[in-house]
Amino acid sequence: MFLDLSTFWSVVIIFFVFAPLLLLLLTPLVDLVMWSNFSAVVRVVELRKLADLRNEGVITDEEFARQKKKLLG
């Protein structure tokens, strides 16, 4: 089964023109989503560390609240 010439060129245009353009447009969006997920995970880890310090009595409740507010913005 062979492709006719117009179908062939349609496939070539889609894969060699539109697909790379779509990839260029979507890459920053994917990076943004991944970075926001990563930063959220980092904040959760930092909050857990602060909570552990508070529970161990290393920092006060006030210091915990201040650091939590600073961390969450």
Secondary structure as GFF3:
##gff-version 3
##sequence-region A 1 73
A	DSSP	alpha_helix	5	13	.	.	.	ID=ss1
A	DSSP	pi_helix	14	18	.	.	.	ID=ss2
A	DSSP	alpha_helix	19	55	.	.	.	ID=ss3
A	DSSP	alpha_helix	61	72	.	.	.	ID=ss4
###
